[in-house]
Amino acid sequence: MSASHDGHEVALELDCTTLPCPMPVIELARHLTDVEVGELIAVVAMDAAAEVDVPAWCRMKGQEYVGADVTEDGRPRYVVRRVTA
């Protein structure tokens, strides 16, 4: 099931709510190629460092940080667009 972010469909949502830093970003890196270039992948993470780590990872890896929102149950979610292979 895909979820929406500002009208754009999230192709893959990773539930990293129980994972400590740096695991949410490691999971993002591991699953990036599970979505096509141009698609959105979201990381749901309770780890406070993810708010900084996900955008920093995007800058280092040449991906687009789309922004943060929350899931229907209020958990923080960080959305990334895959722009490079």
C-alpha positions in Angstrom: 0.0 0.0 0.0 1.4 3.4 -0.9 0.9 6.6 1.0 0.7 10.1 -0.3 3.0 13.0 0.3 1.7 16.3 -0.9 -0.3 14.6 -3.6 2.6 12.4 -4.7 2.5 8.7 -4.2 5.1 7.1 -2.0 6.2 3.9 -3.7 7.8 2.3 -0.6 7.5 3.1 3.1 10.1 1.7 5.4 9.0 1.2 9.0 12.2 1.9 11.0 10.3 3.0 14.2 12.2 0.5 16.5 15.6 1.0 14.9 18.3 3.2 16.6 20.6 5.5 14.8 22.1 5.0 12.2 19.9 2.1 11.1 17.1 4.2 9.5 19.6 5.7 7.1 21.2 2.3 6.5 17.8 0.8 5.7 17.1 3.8 3.3 20.4 3.1 1.5 19.6 -0.7 1.3 16.2 -0.2 -0.2 16.7 2.8 -2.4 17.0 0.6 -5.5 13.7 -1.0 -4.7 12.0 2.1 -6.2 12.5 3.5 -9.7 14.3 6.7 -10.4 11.7 9.5 -9.8 9.7 7.6 -7.3 9.4 8.4 -3.6 10.6 6.3 -0.7 9.7 7.2 2.9 11.4 6.3 6.2 9.3 6.2 9.3 11.6 6.7 12.3 11.2 7.6 15.9 15.0 8.2 16.2 15.5 11.9 16.6 18.7 11.8 14.6 16.8 10.8 11.5 15.5 14.4 11.1 19.1 15.4 10.4 20.5 12.2 9.0 18.1 11.6 6.2 18.6 15.0 4.6 22.3 14.8 5.1 22.4 11.3 3.5 20.4 12.7 0.5 23.0 15.5 0.0 25.9 13.0 0.2 24.2 10.5 -2.2 22.7 12.9 -4.7 19.1 12.1 -3.9 16.3 14.6 -3.3 15.0 15.2 0.2 11.3 15.9 -0.3 10.5 16.7 3.3 9.1 15.4 6.5 5.5 14.7 7.5 3.8 12.3 9.9 2.0 9.0 9.4 -1.7 8.7 10.2 -0.8 7.6 13.7 1.6 10.6 14.3 5.0 9.0 13.7 7.7 11.1 12.0 8.2 10.2 8.3 11.0 11.4 6.0 10.4 11.4 2.3 13.1 11.0 -0.4 12.9 11.0 -4.2 15.3 8.7 -6.0 17.0 10.8 -8.6 20.1 8.8 -9.4 21.0 5.1 -9.8 
